[in-house]
């Protein structure tokens, strides 16, 4: 019996450090993410960026896009990367330590973003299960005094919706309406009184089994 107890205790002690070290950091996730999700920056370049930050050096490496790639923010839960003057990527490790939010943004007349969620095996998850993405009507709500027809004309004047997403922390994302920058001067003036420029959304973690 004593031998059995000692064996069980040893097994528990051996399992403890494994449990602690098994937790994946955002730095590891960044360096190990598939090249298909970040084709403009090699794994070697990502490691260099982290080394430069650790050494308090200028954290820039030549990027495949025009210009240099640079880490602009790195915390245990949030990473922000400028790939070029017209492209960015942001990552966030959610509080469950098992889900990663990745935002890619490009600027072409107006900044526009794509928001995706992945598990640690880089399988894409259902975005709607984690966040309620804003729509044009969230940025341009209909005034009570406006007719349906006038509101439709206002949305037409807004044109194609361009929205830039920015991670605030592990639980919120800010969405900035940039379509107005793409409109002509007359449309911009028409839209200005009605636009809610920034909409914030909370990230929620689905319960297991959902």
C-alpha positions in Angstrom: 0.0 0.0 0.0 2.8 2.4 0.9 4.5 1.7 -2.4 1.3 2.5 -4.3 0.8 5.8 -2.4 4.4 6.8 -3.2 3.9 5.9 -6.8 0.7 8.0 -7.1 2.4 11.0 -5.3 5.4 10.8 -7.7 3.1 10.7 -10.7 1.2 13.7 -9.5 4.4 15.7 -8.9 5.7 14.8 -12.3 2.4 15.9 -13.9 2.5 19.3 -12.2 5.3 21.0 -14.1 3.9 19.6 -17.3 0.6 21.3 -16.7 2.3 24.6 -16.1 4.6 24.5 -19.1 1.9 23.3 -21.4 0.3 26.7 -21.4 0.9 28.5 -24.7 2.0 32.1 -24.7 1.0 34.7 -27.4 4.6 34.9 -28.4 4.6 31.2 -29.2 1.4 31.5 -31.1 2.8 34.3 -33.1 5.9 32.5 -34.1 4.2 29.2 -34.8 1.2 30.5 -36.8 0.9 29.0 -40.3 2.7 30.8 -43.1 -0.6 30.7 -45.0 -2.0 33.2 -42.4 1.0 35.5 -42.5 2.7 34.9 -45.8 4.6 38.2 -45.9 6.6 37.5 -42.7 8.7 34.3 -42.2 9.0 32.5 -38.9 12.6 33.6 -38.7 11.5 37.3 -39.2 8.9 36.9 -36.4 11.5 35.5 -34.0 13.9 38.4 -34.9 11.1 40.9 -34.1 10.7 39.3 -30.6 14.4 39.2 -30.1 14.8 42.9 -31.0 12.0 43.9 -28.5 13.6 41.8 -25.7 17.0 43.5 -26.4 15.3 47.0 -26.6 16.4 47.4 -30.2 14.5 48.8 -33.1 12.1 46.0 -33.9 11.9 46.2 -37.7 12.6 43.7 -40.4 12.2 44.0 -44.1 8.7 42.9 -45.2 7.5 41.2 -48.3 5.2 44.2 -48.7 6.6 47.6 -49.5 8.3 48.9 -46.4 9.3 47.3 -43.1 7.4 45.1 -40.7 7.3 46.3 -37.1 5.8 45.2 -33.8 3.9 48.2 -32.4 2.5 46.5 -29.3 3.3 43.3 -27.4 1.6 42.3 -24.1 0.8 38.8 -22.7 -2.6 39.0 -24.4 -2.3 41.5 -27.3 0.1 41.8 -30.3 0.0 44.4 -33.0 2.1 44.3 -36.1 2.5 46.9 -38.9 3.3 45.0 -42.1 3.5 48.1 -44.2 2.1 51.6 -44.3 -1.1 50.1 -45.7 -1.4 46.7 -43.9 -1.6 45.6 -40.3 -2.2 42.5 -38.3 -3.4 42.2 -34.7 -3.7 39.2 -32.4 -5.3 38.6 -29.1 -5.2 35.5 -26.8 -8.6 35.3 -25.1 -9.0 34.7 -21.4 -9.8 31.0 -22.0 -6.1 30.6 -23.2 -7.4 28.4 -26.0 -8.8 30.9 -28.5 -6.9 33.5 -30.7 -8.5 36.5 -32.4 -6.7 37.6 -35.5 -7.5 40.9 -37.3 -6.0 41.8 -40.6 -6.4 45.3 -42.0 -5.6 46.9 -45.3 -5.9 50.5 -46.5 -7.1 51.2 -50.0 -9.0 54.5 -50.0 -10.2 53.5 -46.5 -9.1 51.1 -43.9 -11.0 47.8 -43.9 -10.6 44.8 -41.5 -11.3 41.1 -41.4 -11.9 39.5 -37.9 -11.3 35.8 -37.4 -11.1 33.4 -34.5 -9.0 30.3 -34.3 -8.4 27.5 -31.8 -4.7 26.7 -30.9 -4.7 24.2 -33.7 -5.5 27.0 -36.1 -8.9 25.7 -37.0 -11.2 28.6 -37.9 -14.1 29.1 -35.5 -17.5 30.7 -35.9 -17.0 34.5 -35.6 -20.6 35.1 -34.6 -20.2 32.9 -31.6 -17.6 35.3 -30.2 -18.6 38.8 -31.3 -21.5 40.7 -32.7 -19.9 42.5 -35.7 -21.3 46.0 -36.3 -23.1 46.8 -39.6 -23.6 50.1 -41.5 -26.7 50.8 -39.5 -24.7 50.7 -36.3 -22.5 53.5 -37.5 -25.4 55.4 -39.2 -28.5 54.8 -37.1 -31.7 56.1 -38.5 -32.9 59.3 -36.8 -36.5 59.1 -35.5 -37.5 62.1 -37.7 -36.1 60.6 -40.9 -38.4 58.8 -43.4 -37.6 55.3 -44.8 -36.8 56.8 -48.2 -34.5 59.5 -46.9 -32.7 56.9 -44.7 -32.2 54.6 -47.7 -30.8 57.5 -49.7 -28.4 58.3 -46.8 -27.1 54.7 -46.7 -26.6 54.9 -50.5 -24.6 58.1 -50.0 -22.4 56.2 -47.5 -21.3 53.8 -50.2 -19.5 50.5 -49.6 -18.9 50.1 -45.9 -15.2 50.2 -44.8 -14.6 49.5 -41.1 -11.2 49.3 -39.3 -11.1 47.0 -36.2 -8.6 47.5 -33.4 -8.1 45.2 -30.3 -8.4 47.2 -27.1 -7.7 44.2 -24.8 -8.6 40.6 -24.4 -12.3 41.4 -24.1 -13.1 44.3 -26.4 -12.6 45.5 -30.0 -13.2 49.0 -31.3 -14.6 49.4 -34.8 -14.0 52.7 -36.6 -16.1 53.7 -39.6 -13.8 54.7 -42.4 -16.2 54.7 -45.4 -16.7 58.5 -45.1 -13.1 59.0 -46.1 -13.9 57.3 -49.4 -17.0 59.4 -50.2 -17.0 62.7 -52.2 -17.0 66.0 -50.3 -20.8 66.5 -50.7 -21.6 63.0 -49.4 -19.2 63.4 -46.5 -20.9 66.6 -45.4 -24.3 64.9 -45.8 -23.2 62.0 -43.6 -21.3 63.9 -41.0 -24.2 64.7 -38.6 -25.5 61.1 -38.6 -22.3 59.0 -38.2 -21.3 57.3 -35.0 -17.6 57.1 -35.8 -16.6 54.3 -33.3 -18.5 51.3 -32.1 -17.2 49.0 -29.4 -18.0 45.3 -29.1 -17.2 42.9 -26.3 -15.7 39.5 -27.1 -17.6 36.6 -25.4 -16.3 33.1 -25.0 -19.0 30.5 -25.8 -19.8 27.9 -23.2 -18.4 24.5 -24.0 -20.7 22.4 -26.2 -22.1 25.5 -28.0 
